Amino acid sequence: PPLRPRPRRRGAALRRRRVGRGLVDTEVVQITRRLGLDQTVAMPSPGEREVLGIVATGITSMSVRHLLEELRLTGRVPTVFPGVVHPIDPASIERLLRRCRLVLVLENRPGLLAPLVLEMAERIRATGETVAEVAWRDLPTSPPSRFEPGDGAQPSVIARRLLPLLQEIRPGLTID
């Protein structure tokens, strides 16, 4: 029988095509903005300074949404939920840093996004503007608490860690 050429695997061709697109970071950020992948909730008006702001990614963002909804704080705590972490779109996070006194970076694996947020804060501080304090692993609560890897997937753990900070927004708040 005559030899036929081996059929090409469609998946391999698609993978090859995807790798060669060559998108640069600015193009990815533009696409992220166009698709609305980064979400902001309850952003303060210019000139206002809220007590607490939150940046949450991945599964932690679902836990934070659930927590704020259960405690009836949705709309009272400025929150940014980045849909794409690398490259990060700095616009909404920089707004949050300028409009809050404390910004918590909550991630399931603390330390992935926090250095980028710290870098943004330092860049803003270098221009002479007032910028929020940034916390991600050691939370400035009384008594001090530590956000460990894996804590972000559990709304109850986040609630216990953030309760002192959330009580500044809504005094008398308790968690059963």
WOFEN-V860432 format. One record per pair of residues at least 6 apart in sequence whose ideal C-beta (glycine too) atoms are under 7 Angstrom apart, sorted by the first residue. I is the first residue (numbers start at 1). J is the second residue. D is the distance in Angstrom with one decimal. If there is no record, write none. Layout:
{{I,J,D} {I,J,D}}
This chain:
{{25,87,3.9} {28,84,6.9} {28,87,5.5} {29,87,5.8} {29,89,4.8} {32,38,6.2} {32,83,6.6} {32,84,4.7} {32,89,5.4} {33,89,6.3} {37,83,2.9} {37,84,5.5} {38,80,6.9} {38,81,6.9} {38,82,5.0} {38,83,5.3} {38,89,5.4} {38,92,5.6} {39,81,4.5} {40,80,5.3} {40,92,5.0} {41,79,4.5} {42,75,4.9} {42,76,6.3} {42,77,6.3} {42,78,5.0} {42,79,6.6} {43,78,5.4} {43,95,6.3} {43,99,6.9} {44,50,5.0} {44,78,5.7} {44,99,4.3} {48,99,6.1} {49,99,6.1} {49,100,6.6} {49,101,5.8} {50,78,5.4} {50,99,6.3} {50,100,4.9} {51,101,5.7} {51,102,6.8} {51,168,5.1} {51,169,5.9} {52,77,6.0} {52,100,6.4} {52,102,5.4} {52,104,6.9} {52,165,5.4} {52,168,6.9} {52,169,6.3} {53,78,4.3} {53,96,4.6} {53,100,3.5} {53,103,4.5} {53,132,6.5} {54,64,6.0} {54,77,6.1} {54,79,4.6} {54,104,5.1} {54,106,6.1} {55,80,4.8} {55,93,6.1} {55,96,6.8} {55,103,6.3} {55,105,4.8} {55,113,6.9} {55,117,6.1} {56,64,4.3} {56,79,6.7} {56,81,5.8} {56,106,4.5} {57,82,5.6} {57,85,5.7} {57,107,5.3} {57,113,5.6} {58,107,6.6} {58,108,5.5} {59,108,5.4} {59,152,6.3} {59,153,4.9} {60,106,4.9} {60,107,5.6} {60,108,5.2} {60,152,3.2} {61,81,4.4} {63,152,6.0} {63,153,6.3} {63,154,6.6} {63,155,4.4} {63,158,5.5} {64,79,6.6} {64,106,6.1} {64,158,6.6} {66,155,4.8} {67,155,4.7} {67,158,5.5} {67,159,5.4} {68,74,4.7} {68,77,5.9} {71,166,6.6} {71,173,6.5} {73,166,6.5} {73,169,6.6} {73,170,6.4} {76,169,5.9} {77,169,6.4} {78,96,5.9} {78,99,6.7} {78,100,6.0} {80,92,5.0} {80,93,5.7} {80,96,5.4} {82,88,6.1} {85,113,5.7} {88,116,5.3} {90,120,5.5} {93,117,6.0} {93,120,5.8} {94,120,5.5} {94,124,6.4} {96,103,5.9} {97,103,5.8} {97,120,6.2} {97,121,5.3} {97,124,5.9} {97,131,5.1} {97,132,4.9} {98,124,6.6} {98,129,6.5} {98,131,6.5} {100,132,4.5} {101,132,5.8} {101,133,6.9} {102,132,5.8} {102,133,5.1} {102,135,6.6} {102,140,6.8} {103,117,6.9} {103,132,4.4} {103,134,5.3} {104,135,5.5} {104,136,6.9} {104,139,6.9} {105,113,5.7} {105,114,4.4} {105,117,5.1} {105,134,6.5} {105,136,4.0} {106,147,6.9} {106,152,5.8} {106,158,6.8} {107,113,5.5} {107,152,5.8} {108,150,6.6} {108,152,3.8} {108,153,5.7} {109,149,5.1} {110,136,5.3} {110,137,4.7} {110,147,5.4} {110,149,6.4} {111,136,7.0} {111,137,6.8} {114,136,3.7} {117,134,5.6} {118,134,5.4} {121,131,5.0} {121,132,6.8} {121,134,5.2} {124,131,4.6} {125,131,4.9} {136,147,6.8} {137,146,6.4} {137,147,5.5} {138,144,6.3} {138,146,5.7} {139,145,4.9} {139,147,6.1} {139,161,5.9} {141,164,4.2} {141,165,6.1} {142,164,5.8} {145,161,4.7} {147,161,6.2} {151,157,4.6} {151,158,6.7} {152,158,6.9} {159,175,5.2} {160,175,6.9} {163,175,5.9} {166,173,5.7} {167,173,5.0}}
